Amino acid sequence: MIDPQPEFRPVAGLADPLAPGLRRVLAPNPSPMTYRGTNTYLLGESELAVIDPGPDDPAHLAAILRAVLPGQRITHILVTHAHLDHSPLAAPLARETGAPVLGFGPATAGRSAIMSRLADQGLMGGGEGVDLAFAPDILLADGDQVSGPDWTLRALHTPGHMANHLCFAWGDVLFSGDLIMGWASSLVSPPDGDLTAFMASLRRLQTDRWRQFHAGHGAPVTDPMARIEALLAHRLGREAAILQALGDAPATAAELAARIYTDTPAALLPAAERNVLSHLVDMTQKDWITPEEALSATARFRRL
């Protein structure tokens, strides 16, 4: 597999300056789903906001605490979403610092009616893993602001990759979590991921003029508007390919993934299957296709 960002090679555990008042500490959790690892951001000069503390790893906790300079203290811990590579360290970091944890809500907060129904029927997510223990001290609604002496963040509820996903706007810079990354498109894995919501969140972000995105994984996105356009086009292309394949014969998500994702390594085919399932659920809601039996991860779908 070609490395999408070969020049992005930060050293895990070191605080890299990105802009005045902003540093990044890479967590030591590289994988096919997390790329080099989770990006933890420290924002501020005196009272620090930590964005996405990352996995429950004592070494990463120690690295974050080492990054706090004399005269600084951590006053806010903000979490974009409750996946195991983003949120579990929030509670240990809060115990060490006394700072509250802020987020949209627990792992299931914000689910659409159809995703709640699928979850009640036993559909489980795939991919990074869900942090079911995540419980923020302070709930952030869409548009809420959080401030320190020299920074202000605005919470944007941007479901899609996960229902409780938040992005944080810092002026014309966005901490985009796993909604928008430069190294790969996001996994959208029902019932936690929702493609209908994902596309709506991307289109919402198109209404502002962003200068830069700092993502949950990978290098900063320096042409945000072009990246949003590319992600929308990518998903619409997958949608067209799925519809074309279903025009030949009914198929399951697994069969479609094997047919469409021909250049995907075998280790990533399960994630590809989940992405296909998210398209199938979305197109079912649009009445373009229908499952031949009850809507599920293993159902066979046909075009209407």
PASEBA-1860 file (N, C-alpha, C; in nm, 3 decimals):
! residues 304
1> MIDPQPEF> 0.085/-0.119/0.000/0.000/0.000/0.000/0.089/0.125/0.000 ~ 0.060/0.220/-0.087/0.138/0.343/-0.097/0.114/0.429/0.026 ~ 0.222/0.482/0.083/0.211/0.570/0.199/0.149/0.702/0.154 ~ 0.032/0.742/0.208/-0.034/0.863/0.158/0.034/0.993/0.200 ~ 0.108/0.991/0.312/0.175/1.112/0.360/0.315/1.075/0.409 ~ 0.406/1.041/0.317/0.537/0.991/0.359/0.620/1.091/0.439 ~ 0.594/1.220/0.421/0.672/1.321/0.493/0.619/1.346/0.634 ~ 0.502/1.293/0.665/0.444/1.312/0.799/0.495/1.200/0.889
9> RPVAGLAD> 0.600/1.230/0.964/0.660/1.131/1.052/0.698/1.193/1.186 ~ 0.599/1.244/1.261/0.630/1.298/1.393/0.673/1.185/1.487 ~ 0.748/1.220/1.587/0.793/1.123/1.687/0.689/1.116/1.798 ~ 0.640/0.996/1.825/0.540/0.979/1.931/0.595/1.029/2.063 ~ 0.512/1.103/2.135/0.549/1.150/2.268/0.614/1.286/2.272 ~ 0.655/1.340/2.159/0.717/1.473/2.156/0.613/1.578/2.118 ~ 0.622/1.695/2.183/0.528/1.804/2.155/0.580/1.885/2.038 ~ 0.512/1.876/1.923/0.552/1.949/1.802/0.473/2.079/1.791
17> PLAPGLRR> 0.541/2.194/1.783/0.468/2.320/1.763/0.411/2.328/1.622 ~ 0.285/2.369/1.613/0.217/2.381/1.484/0.185/2.525/1.450 ~ 0.162/2.608/1.552/0.128/2.748/1.537/0.147/2.812/1.673 ~ 0.154/2.944/1.684/0.162/3.006/1.816/0.048/2.959/1.905 ~ 0.083/2.900/2.017/-0.018/2.852/2.110/-0.076/2.716/2.079 ~ -0.022/2.646/1.979/-0.076/2.515/1.942/0.037/2.415/1.924 ~ 0.025/2.301/1.992/0.121/2.192/1.978/0.046/2.060/1.959 ~ 0.116/1.962/1.901/0.060/1.829/1.878/0.149/1.725/1.942
25> VLAPNPSP> 0.087/1.630/2.012/0.159/1.516/2.068/0.099/1.390/2.007 ~ 0.181/1.315/1.933/0.133/1.194/1.867/0.130/1.078/1.967 ~ 0.019/1.007/1.971/0.008/0.888/2.056/0.077/0.769/1.988 ~ 0.132/0.675/2.067/0.203/0.561/2.010/0.109/0.446/1.974 ~ 0.012/0.474/1.888/-0.087/0.371/1.852/-0.107/0.361/1.700 ~ 0.002/0.345/1.624/-0.015/0.334/1.479/-0.088/0.205/1.442 ~ -0.165/0.212/1.334/-0.238/0.095/1.284/-0.297/0.130/1.149 ~ -0.351/0.031/1.076/-0.417/0.063/0.949/-0.534/0.160/0.964
33> MTYRGTNT> -0.595/0.166/1.085/-0.709/0.255/1.106/-0.668/0.390/1.161 ~ -0.550/0.398/1.227/-0.509/0.523/1.293/-0.389/0.589/1.227 ~ -0.334/0.529/1.121/-0.218/0.579/1.049/-0.099/0.586/1.145 ~ -0.033/0.701/1.160/0.084/0.708/1.249/0.045/0.698/1.396 ~ -0.083/0.727/1.426/-0.132/0.730/1.563/-0.231/0.844/1.578 ~ -0.284/0.859/1.698/-0.381/0.964/1.725/-0.309/1.095/1.755 ~ -0.356/1.203/1.694/-0.304/1.336/1.722/-0.376/1.396/1.842 ~ -0.301/1.426/1.947/-0.353/1.499/2.062/-0.303/1.643/2.051
41> YLLGESEL> -0.393/1.738/2.066/-0.358/1.879/2.050/-0.364/1.951/2.184 ~ -0.266/2.038/2.207/-0.262/2.125/2.324/-0.272/2.269/2.275 ~ -0.377/2.337/2.317/-0.406/2.473/2.271/-0.399/2.569/2.388 ~ -0.323/2.678/2.373/-0.316/2.783/2.474/-0.174/2.810/2.519 ~ -0.156/2.924/2.588/-0.025/2.964/2.639/-0.014/2.945/2.790 ~ -0.126/2.954/2.861/-0.123/2.939/3.007/-0.223/2.835/3.054 ~ -0.351/2.857/3.023/-0.455/2.758/3.053/-0.479/2.678/2.925 ~ -0.449/2.550/2.931/-0.444/2.467/2.811/-0.572/2.386/2.791
49> AVIDPGPD> -0.615/2.380/2.667/-0.718/2.285/2.626/-0.648/2.167/2.560 ~ -0.680/2.048/2.602/-0.632/1.926/2.537/-0.746/1.871/2.452 ~ -0.721/1.858/2.323/-0.822/1.807/2.230/-0.783/1.666/2.191 ~ -0.872/1.572/2.217/-0.853/1.429/2.190/-0.733/1.372/2.265 ~ -0.750/1.343/2.394/-0.638/1.287/2.473/-0.588/1.154/2.422 ~ -0.674/1.076/2.354/-0.626/0.956/2.289/-0.653/0.828/2.364 ~ -0.581/0.721/2.330/-0.604/0.589/2.390/-0.556/0.585/2.533 ~ -0.606/0.489/2.608/-0.569/0.474/2.748/-0.430/0.409/2.754
57> DPAHLAAI> -0.329/0.492/2.745/-0.190/0.448/2.738/-0.109/0.531/2.836 ~ -0.051/0.469/2.940/0.026/0.546/3.039/0.140/0.626/2.978 ~ 0.202/0.574/2.873/0.311/0.647/2.809/0.260/0.775/2.744 ~ 0.143/0.768/2.684/0.088/0.889/2.621/0.042/0.989/2.728 ~ -0.015/0.938/2.836/-0.051/1.027/2.948/0.071/1.101/2.998 ~ 0.181/1.029/3.017/0.304/1.093/3.064/0.355/1.196/2.963 ~ 0.341/1.167/2.834/0.387/1.260/2.731/0.306/1.389/2.734 ~ 0.175/1.377/2.751/0.091/1.497/2.758/0.129/1.581/2.879
65> LRAVLPGQ> 0.149/1.517/2.992/0.184/1.591/3.114/0.322/1.655/3.101 ~ 0.414/1.588/3.032/0.547/1.648/3.009/0.538/1.772/2.922 ~ 0.439/1.777/2.836/0.425/1.890/2.745/0.372/2.016/2.814 ~ 0.324/2.002/2.936/0.276/2.117/3.012/0.398/2.191/3.069 ~ 0.421/2.311/3.022/0.540/2.387/3.058/0.521/2.461/3.190 ~ 0.630/2.508/3.251/0.616/2.589/3.374/0.524/2.708/3.350 ~ 0.432/2.730/3.442/0.335/2.838/3.428/0.210/2.799/3.353 ~ 0.204/2.675/3.304/0.087/2.628/3.232/0.012/2.524/3.314
73> RITHILVT> -0.115/2.509/3.287/-0.194/2.401/3.345/-0.305/2.364/3.248 ~ -0.345/2.239/3.252/-0.454/2.190/3.169/-0.586/2.222/3.238 ~ -0.672/2.297/3.169/-0.799/2.340/3.229/-0.921/2.281/3.159 ~ -0.904/2.228/3.038/-1.015/2.171/2.963/-0.965/2.048/2.886 ~ -1.047/1.944/2.883/-1.018/1.824/2.805/-1.137/1.804/2.711 ~ -1.113/1.823/2.583/-1.222/1.815/2.484/-1.204/1.691/2.398 ~ -1.314/1.624/2.371/-1.312/1.497/2.297/-1.401/1.510/2.174 ~ -1.345/1.478/2.058/-1.425/1.486/1.936/-1.528/1.373/1.927
81> HAHLDHSP> -1.491/1.251/1.972/-1.585/1.140/1.964/-1.534/1.022/2.045 ~ -1.625/0.931/2.075/-1.597/0.823/2.170/-1.552/0.695/2.101 ~ -1.442/0.703/2.026/-1.374/0.583/1.978/-1.253/0.556/2.067 ~ -1.212/0.430/2.073/-1.108/0.389/2.168/-0.973/0.453/2.142 ~ -0.953/0.509/2.023/-0.826/0.576/1.996/-0.831/0.727/2.024 ~ -0.944/0.776/2.074/-0.958/0.920/2.098/-0.996/0.956/2.242 ~ -1.083/0.882/2.306/-1.144/0.929/2.430/-1.102/0.860/2.559 ~ -1.053/0.736/2.563/-1.034/0.669/2.691/-0.936/0.738/2.786
89> LAAPLARE> -0.837/0.810/2.734/-0.740/0.875/2.822/-0.798/1.000/2.889 ~ -0.918/1.041/2.848/-0.977/1.162/2.907/-0.994/1.148/3.057 ~ -1.045/1.035/3.103/-1.070/1.019/3.247/-0.940/1.016/3.326 ~ -0.837/0.938/3.287/-0.711/0.945/3.362/-0.647/1.084/3.360 ~ -0.656/1.154/3.247/-0.599/1.289/3.240/-0.677/1.384/3.331 ~ -0.807/1.367/3.338/-0.887/1.450/3.429/-0.849/1.425/3.575 ~ -0.824/1.299/3.610/-0.783/1.269/3.748/-0.649/1.332/3.781 ~ -0.559/1.334/3.684/-0.426/1.391/3.707/-0.428/1.543/3.716
97> TGAPVLGF> -0.519/1.606/3.645/-0.514/1.752/3.631/-0.630/1.825/3.698 ~ -0.740/1.755/3.726/-0.859/1.821/3.779/-0.941/1.892/3.674 ~ -0.901/1.882/3.548/-0.975/1.948/3.440/-1.099/1.868/3.403 ~ -1.209/1.935/3.369/-1.329/1.862/3.327/-1.315/1.809/3.185 ~ -1.392/1.705/3.155/-1.398/1.646/3.022/-1.524/1.698/2.953 ~ -1.507/1.749/2.832/-1.618/1.805/2.757/-1.639/1.727/2.628 ~ -1.764/1.698/2.597/-1.797/1.626/2.475/-1.946/1.637/2.447 ~ -1.987/1.585/2.332/-2.129/1.593/2.295/-2.216/1.505/2.384
105> GPATAGRS> -2.161/1.393/2.427/-2.236/1.300/2.509/-2.172/1.164/2.503 ~ -2.232/1.064/2.565/-2.176/0.929/2.560/-2.175/0.873/2.419 ~ -2.123/0.752/2.406/-2.097/0.696/2.273/-2.220/0.689/2.184 ~ -2.336/0.668/2.241/-2.457/0.652/2.159/-2.533/0.783/2.138 ~ -2.486/0.893/2.195/-2.558/1.020/2.183/-2.561/1.066/2.038 ~ -2.676/1.113/1.994/-2.688/1.168/1.860/-2.724/1.069/1.752 ~ -2.747/0.942/1.786/-2.782/0.844/1.684/-2.916/0.878/1.619 ~ -2.924/0.855/1.488/-3.051/0.873/1.417/-3.146/0.759/1.452
113> AIMSRLAD> -3.272/0.776/1.415/-3.373/0.675/1.449/-3.340/0.541/1.384 ~ -3.295/0.543/1.257/-3.268/0.416/1.189/-3.146/0.347/1.249 ~ -3.045/0.423/1.289/-2.927/0.362/1.349/-2.959/0.308/1.489 ~ -3.044/0.378/1.562/-3.088/0.327/1.692/-3.163/0.196/1.675 ~ -3.246/0.188/1.571/-3.321/0.065/1.547/-3.227/-0.049/1.509 ~ -3.129/-0.023/1.425/-3.034/-0.126/1.388/-2.954/-0.173/1.510 ~ -2.915/-0.079/1.596/-2.843/-0.117/1.716/-2.930/-0.203/1.808 ~ -3.058/-0.167/1.820/-3.149/-0.246/1.904/-3.168/-0.387/1.849
121> QGLMGGGE> -3.151/-0.400/1.716/-3.164/-0.532/1.654/-3.035/-0.613/1.660 ~ -2.930/-0.555/1.719/-2.808/-0.630/1.740/-2.692/-0.596/1.649 ~ -2.710/-0.497/1.560/-2.600/-0.458/1.473/-2.491/-0.392/1.555 ~ -2.369/-0.443/1.542/-2.255/-0.389/1.615/-2.162/-0.317/1.519 ~ -2.092/-0.214/1.569/-2.000/-0.139/1.486/-1.871/-0.215/1.461 ~ -1.792/-0.163/1.369/-1.661/-0.220/1.341/-1.561/-0.109/1.325 ~ -1.433/-0.142/1.327/-1.332/-0.040/1.307/-1.252/-0.012/1.431 ~ -1.249/0.116/1.473/-1.161/0.156/1.582/-1.205/0.104/1.719
129> GVDLAFAP> -1.333/0.072/1.734/-1.384/0.028/1.863/-1.446/0.144/1.938 ~ -1.558/0.119/2.003/-1.635/0.224/2.069/-1.601/0.227/2.218 ~ -1.584/0.346/2.271/-1.557/0.367/2.413/-1.690/0.383/2.486 ~ -1.748/0.271/2.524/-1.880/0.275/2.589/-1.875/0.335/2.728 ~ -1.756/0.349/2.786/-1.742/0.409/2.920/-1.732/0.561/2.915 ~ -1.723/0.618/2.797/-1.704/0.764/2.788/-1.824/0.838/2.846 ~ -1.796/0.928/2.939/-1.902/1.006/3.006/-1.848/1.145/3.035 ~ -1.871/1.241/2.947/-1.817/1.375/2.969/-1.877/1.442/3.092
137> DILLADGD> -1.797/1.524/3.157/-1.845/1.602/3.272/-1.936/1.715/3.227 ~ -1.906/1.773/3.112/-1.982/1.885/3.058/-2.025/1.851/2.916 ~ -2.155/1.863/2.888/-2.207/1.835/2.755/-2.201/1.961/2.670 ~ -2.153/1.945/2.548/-2.144/2.054/2.453/-2.248/2.035/2.343 ~ -2.333/2.133/2.324/-2.428/2.131/2.214/-2.368/2.205/2.095 ~ -2.429/2.185/1.981/-2.384/2.252/1.860/-2.384/2.402/1.881 ~ -2.271/2.467/1.853/-2.259/2.612/1.867/-2.207/2.660/2.000 ~ -2.197/2.572/2.098/-2.144/2.613/2.229/-1.999/2.658/2.216
145> QVSGPDWT> -1.961/2.756/2.298/-1.824/2.806/2.298/-1.755/2.772/2.430 ~ -1.626/2.743/2.421/-1.541/2.716/2.536/-1.419/2.806/2.520 ~ -1.378/2.874/2.629/-1.270/2.972/2.617/-1.169/2.959/2.728 ~ -1.045/2.997/2.696/-0.939/3.022/2.791/-0.894/3.166/2.775 ~ -0.791/3.208/2.847/-0.747/3.347/2.838/-0.706/3.390/2.698 ~ -0.655/3.296/2.617/-0.604/3.334/2.485/-0.656/3.243/2.374 ~ -0.766/3.174/2.395/-0.824/3.090/2.291/-0.974/3.076/2.312 ~ -1.045/3.057/2.204/-1.188/3.027/2.207/-1.216/2.919/2.104
153> LRALHTPG> -1.289/2.817/2.145/-1.331/2.710/2.055/-1.483/2.708/2.045 ~ -1.532/2.682/1.925/-1.675/2.667/1.903/-1.704/2.523/1.862 ~ -1.792/2.458/1.935/-1.826/2.318/1.908/-1.924/2.310/1.792 ~ -1.896/2.220/1.698/-1.984/2.194/1.586/-2.021/2.046/1.589 ~ -2.150/2.017/1.606/-2.192/1.877/1.603/-2.190/1.830/1.459 ~ -2.101/1.736/1.431/-2.078/1.688/1.294/-2.085/1.536/1.291 ~ -2.205/1.480/1.308/-2.217/1.333/1.306/-2.185/1.278/1.169 ~ -2.160/1.149/1.166/-2.131/1.079/1.041/-2.031/0.970/1.064
161> HMANHLCF> -1.907/1.007/1.097/-1.809/0.905/1.139/-1.857/0.840/1.267 ~ -1.913/0.921/1.356/-1.977/0.872/1.477/-2.085/0.972/1.516 ~ -2.191/0.924/1.580/-2.306/1.011/1.607/-2.272/1.123/1.704 ~ -2.179/1.099/1.798/-2.147/1.203/1.896/-2.026/1.286/1.855 ~ -1.994/1.286/1.727/-1.873/1.354/1.679/-1.888/1.506/1.683 ~ -1.787/1.572/1.738/-1.776/1.718/1.737/-1.650/1.758/1.662 ~ -1.658/1.866/1.588/-1.540/1.940/1.544/-1.532/2.066/1.629 ~ -1.412/2.122/1.638/-1.393/2.242/1.718/-1.331/2.350/1.631
169> AWGDVLFS> -1.403/2.462/1.615/-1.355/2.573/1.534/-1.275/2.668/1.621 ~ -1.155/2.700/1.574/-1.065/2.797/1.637/-1.041/2.906/1.533 ~ -1.130/3.003/1.530/-1.126/3.100/1.421/-1.154/3.029/1.290 ~ -1.062/3.048/1.193/-1.080/2.982/1.063/-1.001/2.851/1.054 ~ -0.960/2.799/1.169/-0.894/2.669/1.177/-0.991/2.573/1.245 ~ -0.996/2.449/1.195/-1.090/2.351/1.249/-1.014/2.227/1.295 ~ -1.042/2.186/1.419/-0.999/2.054/1.466/-1.107/1.957/1.422 ~ -1.076/1.880/1.320/-1.179/1.806/1.245/-1.197/1.662/1.290
177> GDLIMGWA> -1.124/1.620/1.394/-1.141/1.484/1.444/-1.122/1.382/1.332 ~ -1.213/1.286/1.324/-1.206/1.183/1.221/-1.308/1.208/1.109 ~ -1.376/1.323/1.113/-1.468/1.353/1.004/-1.393/1.380/0.875 ~ -1.287/1.460/0.883/-1.208/1.496/0.766/-1.061/1.477/0.798 ~ -0.994/1.391/0.722/-0.851/1.368/0.736/-0.788/1.376/0.598 ~ -0.661/1.407/0.593/-0.594/1.418/0.466/-0.538/1.287/0.414 ~ -0.509/1.194/0.504/-0.440/1.071/0.463/-0.536/0.964/0.413 ~ -0.664/0.973/0.449/-0.762/0.871/0.410/-0.902/0.928/0.428
185> SSLVSPPD> -0.998/0.863/0.365/-1.137/0.897/0.394/-1.178/0.828/0.523 ~ -1.280/0.880/0.589/-1.321/0.829/0.719/-1.397/0.698/0.706 ~ -1.381/0.613/0.804/-1.466/0.495/0.815/-1.605/0.541/0.861 ~ -1.707/0.490/0.795/-1.845/0.515/0.835/-1.909/0.379/0.856 ~ -1.918/0.338/0.981/-1.956/0.201/1.015/-2.083/0.200/1.099 ~ -2.199/0.165/1.040/-2.323/0.159/1.117/-2.313/0.058/1.232 ~ -2.383/0.082/1.342/-2.479/0.191/1.366/-2.417/0.318/1.422 ~ -2.287/0.314/1.454/-2.223/0.434/1.509/-2.195/0.535/1.398
193> GDLTAFMA> -2.155/0.486/1.281/-2.137/0.572/1.165/-2.264/0.578/1.083 ~ -2.288/0.693/1.020/-2.414/0.717/0.949/-2.379/0.800/0.825 ~ -2.389/0.740/0.707/-2.347/0.809/0.585/-2.436/0.928/0.553 ~ -2.565/0.916/0.578/-2.655/1.029/0.555/-2.609/1.150/0.635 ~ -2.577/1.127/0.763/-2.529/1.236/0.849/-2.390/1.282/0.806 ~ -2.305/1.187/0.763/-2.169/1.221/0.721/-2.171/1.321/0.605 ~ -2.252/1.293/0.504/-2.259/1.381/0.388/-2.316/1.518/0.429 ~ -2.414/1.518/0.518/-2.471/1.645/0.563/-2.368/1.726/0.640
201> SLRRLQTD> -2.284/1.661/0.720/-2.182/1.732/0.796/-2.077/1.792/0.703 ~ -2.036/1.717/0.600/-1.941/1.772/0.504/-1.999/1.894/0.435 ~ -2.124/1.884/0.392/-2.185/1.996/0.321/-2.204/2.117/0.414 ~ -2.230/2.090/0.540/-2.239/2.201/0.634/-2.107/2.276/0.643 ~ -1.996/2.202/0.651/-1.866/2.267/0.664/-1.829/2.344/0.538 ~ -1.889/2.311/0.426/-1.864/2.387/0.303/-1.914/2.530/0.311 ~ -2.002/2.560/0.405/-2.061/2.693/0.411/-1.968/2.795/0.477 ~ -1.858/2.750/0.537/-1.758/2.840/0.595/-1.630/2.832/0.513
209> RWRQFHAG> -1.548/2.935/0.525/-1.419/2.938/0.456/-1.310/2.904/0.557 ~ -1.261/2.782/0.552/-1.161/2.735/0.646/-1.022/2.753/0.588 ~ -0.927/2.784/0.675/-0.788/2.799/0.632/-0.711/2.669/0.648 ~ -0.742/2.592/0.751/-0.667/2.470/0.779/-0.750/2.378/0.868 ~ -0.732/2.246/0.847/-0.790/2.146/0.936/-0.677/2.073/1.008 ~ -0.693/2.055/1.138/-0.607/1.967/1.215/-0.689/1.842/1.249 ~ -0.651/1.731/1.189/-0.732/1.609/1.194/-0.689/1.519/1.309 ~ -0.773/1.419/1.335/-0.742/1.324/1.441/-0.625/1.234/1.410
217> HGAPVTDP> -0.592/1.221/1.281/-0.480/1.139/1.237/-0.421/1.204/1.112 ~ -0.291/1.195/1.099/-0.225/1.246/0.979/-0.189/1.393/0.987 ~ -0.134/1.443/0.878/-0.083/1.579/0.869/-0.198/1.680/0.860 ~ -0.170/1.807/0.890/-0.272/1.910/0.871/-0.321/1.915/0.726 ~ -0.448/1.947/0.710/-0.509/1.962/0.578/-0.499/2.109/0.542 ~ -0.419/2.141/0.442/-0.388/2.280/0.410/-0.479/2.340/0.302 ~ -0.561/2.258/0.237/-0.659/2.308/0.140/-0.794/2.247/0.177 ~ -0.854/2.298/0.284/-0.974/2.232/0.338/-1.089/2.221/0.240
225> MARIEALL> -1.115/2.326/0.164/-1.232/2.323/0.078/-1.216/2.219/-0.033 ~ -1.093/2.208/-0.086/-1.068/2.106/-0.187/-1.082/1.967/-0.127 ~ -1.040/1.951/-0.002/-1.051/1.819/0.063/-1.197/1.780/0.084 ~ -1.279/1.876/0.124/-1.422/1.845/0.139/-1.481/1.803/0.006 ~ -1.449/1.876/-0.100/-1.500/1.842/-0.233/-1.455/1.701/-0.273 ~ -1.329/1.669/-0.244/-1.278/1.537/-0.281/-1.349/1.426/-0.204 ~ -1.376/1.449/-0.076/-1.445/1.348/0.005/-1.589/1.328/-0.043 ~ -1.657/1.438/-0.075/-1.793/1.425/-0.128/-1.792/1.349/-0.260
233> AHRLGREA> -1.698/1.383/-0.347/-1.690/1.316/-0.477/-1.658/1.167/-0.459 ~ -1.571/1.136/-0.363/-1.535/0.997/-0.337/-1.659/0.917/-0.296 ~ -1.738/0.972/-0.206/-1.857/0.901/-0.160/-1.961/0.888/-0.271 ~ -1.979/0.992/-0.350/-2.074/0.984/-0.460/-2.028/0.883/-0.564 ~ -1.896/0.871/-0.582/-1.844/0.769/-0.672/-1.871/0.629/-0.622 ~ -1.852/0.609/-0.492/-1.882/0.477/-0.434/-2.032/0.446/-0.449 ~ -2.115/0.546/-0.426/-2.260/0.529/-0.440/-2.294/0.483/-0.582 ~ -2.236/0.549/-0.681/-2.263/0.512/-0.819/-2.215/0.371/-0.851
241> AILQALGD> -2.099/0.334/-0.797/-2.047/0.199/-0.822/-2.136/0.092/-0.759 ~ -2.187/0.120/-0.640/-2.275/0.024/-0.574/-2.405/0.010/-0.652 ~ -2.462/0.122/-0.695/-2.586/0.115/-0.773/-2.565/0.038/-0.903 ~ -2.452/0.061/-0.968/-2.424/-0.011/-1.092/-2.412/-0.161/-1.065 ~ -2.342/-0.197/-0.958/-2.325/-0.338/-0.925/-2.459/-0.403/-0.892 ~ -2.545/-0.331/-0.823/-2.677/-0.387/-0.790/-2.766/-0.395/-0.913 ~ -2.734/-0.319/-1.017/-2.808/-0.333/-1.142/-2.784/-0.465/-1.209 ~ -2.670/-0.527/-1.180/-2.639/-0.659/-1.238/-2.714/-0.769/-1.165
249> APATAAEL> -2.714/-0.761/-1.031/-2.780/-0.865/-0.951/-2.783/-0.820/-0.806 ~ -2.880/-0.866/-0.726/-2.880/-0.836/-0.584/-2.752/-0.887/-0.518 ~ -2.712/-0.820/-0.409/-2.586/-0.857/-0.344/-2.586/-0.810/-0.200 ~ -2.498/-0.868/-0.122/-2.477/-0.827/0.017/-2.366/-0.722/0.022 ~ -2.351/-0.660/0.138/-2.243/-0.562/0.156/-2.107/-0.627/0.135 ~ -2.089/-0.748/0.186/-1.960/-0.817/0.171/-1.930/-0.846/0.024 ~ -2.031/-0.891/-0.050/-2.010/-0.920/-0.192/-1.978/-0.793/-0.270 ~ -2.045/-0.685/-0.237/-2.021/-0.559/-0.306/-1.882/-0.504/-0.274
257> AARIYTDT> -1.841/-0.514/-0.149/-1.708/-0.465/-0.111/-1.599/-0.540/-0.186 ~ -1.612/-0.672/-0.196/-1.512/-0.751/-0.267/-1.507/-0.715/-0.415 ~ -1.622/-0.677/-0.470/-1.630/-0.645/-0.612/-1.579/-0.503/-0.641 ~ -1.604/-0.409/-0.549/-1.575/-0.268/-0.575/-1.438/-0.227/-0.524 ~ -1.399/-0.275/-0.407/-1.272/-0.235/-0.346/-1.161/-0.330/-0.393 ~ -1.136/-0.330/-0.522/-1.042/-0.428/-0.577/-0.896/-0.396/-0.545 ~ -0.866/-0.271/-0.510/-0.727/-0.233/-0.479/-0.704/-0.218/-0.329 ~ -0.795/-0.269/-0.247/-0.785/-0.256/-0.102/-0.717/-0.379/-0.043
265> PAALLPAA> -0.617/-0.360/0.046/-0.555/-0.477/0.110/-0.658/-0.561/0.185 ~ -0.634/-0.690/0.191/-0.730/-0.781/0.253/-0.760/-0.742/0.397 ~ -0.659/-0.688/0.468/-0.679/-0.652/0.609/-0.780/-0.540/0.625 ~ -0.801/-0.459/0.519/-0.893/-0.347/0.527/-1.029/-0.376/0.465 ~ -1.047/-0.497/0.410/-1.176/-0.529/0.348/-1.293/-0.528/0.448 ~ -1.274/-0.572/0.574/-1.385/-0.559/0.668/-1.431/-0.414/0.686 ~ -1.336/-0.320/0.690/-1.374/-0.178/0.699/-1.445/-0.134/0.572 ~ -1.398/-0.181/0.457/-1.464/-0.149/0.331/-1.608/-0.200/0.330
273> ERNVLSHL> -1.627/-0.319/0.383/-1.762/-0.375/0.391/-1.853/-0.287/0.475 ~ -1.799/-0.232/0.587/-1.880/-0.144/0.671/-1.915/-0.016/0.596 ~ -1.820/0.037/0.520/-1.849/0.156/0.440/-1.958/0.129/0.337 ~ -1.952/0.012/0.273/-2.056/-0.024/0.177/-2.191/-0.034/0.247 ~ -2.192/-0.096/0.366/-2.317/-0.107/0.441/-2.376/0.031/0.469 ~ -2.290/0.127/0.502/-2.341/0.262/0.530/-2.408/0.320/0.406 ~ -2.352/0.294/0.287/-2.416/0.339/0.163/-2.549/0.268/0.142 ~ -2.552/0.140/0.170/-2.675/0.063/0.149/-2.787/0.114/0.241
281> VDMTQKDW> -2.754/0.146/0.365/-2.855/0.201/0.456/-2.903/0.337/0.404 ~ -2.809/0.419/0.360/-2.844/0.552/0.308/-2.934/0.540/0.186 ~ -2.900/0.451/0.094/-2.980/0.438/-0.029/-3.114/0.372/-0.002 ~ -3.121/0.289/0.103/-3.251/0.234/0.142/-3.343/0.345/0.190 ~ -3.287/0.439/0.266/-3.368/0.552/0.313/-3.414/0.641/0.198 ~ -3.337/0.645/0.090/-3.373/0.724/-0.028/-3.470/0.650/-0.120 ~ -3.502/0.523/-0.086/-3.590/0.439/-0.167/-3.531/0.411/-0.305 ~ -3.399/0.402/-0.313/-3.333/0.362/-0.437/-3.314/0.211/-0.442
289> ITPEEALS> -3.298/0.149/-0.326/-3.277/0.006/-0.315/-3.361/-0.045/-0.199 ~ -3.367/-0.178/-0.187/-3.440/-0.237/-0.074/-3.374/-0.368/-0.034 ~ -3.368/-0.398/0.095/-3.319/-0.529/0.136/-3.423/-0.636/0.104 ~ -3.377/-0.753/0.065/-3.470/-0.861/0.033/-3.528/-0.925/0.159 ~ -3.461/-0.901/0.272/-3.515/-0.944/0.401/-3.501/-0.825/0.495 ~ -3.506/-0.846/0.625/-3.493/-0.736/0.719/-3.358/-0.666/0.701 ~ -3.358/-0.534/0.715/-3.235/-0.457/0.703/-3.135/-0.501/0.809 ~ -3.017/-0.544/0.763/-2.914/-0.593/0.855/-2.781/-0.589/0.782
297> ATARFRRL> -2.674/-0.623/0.855/-2.540/-0.622/0.796/-2.522/-0.730/0.691 ~ -2.602/-0.836/0.697/-2.586/-0.949/0.606/-2.697/-0.956/0.501 ~ -2.788/-0.860/0.500/-2.901/-0.863/0.407/-2.853/-0.852/0.262 ~ -2.931/-0.909/0.173/-2.906/-0.895/0.029/-2.996/-0.782/-0.022 ~ -2.937/-0.690/-0.099/-3.011/-0.571/-0.146/-3.033/-0.580/-0.297 ~ -3.142/-0.521/-0.342/-3.170/-0.511/-0.486/-3.215/-0.370/-0.519 ~ -3.194/-0.331/-0.643/-3.237/-0.198/-0.689/-3.387/-0.194/-0.706 ~ -3.446/-0.080/-0.681/-3.588/-0.060/-0.707/-3.608/-0.001/-0.846
END
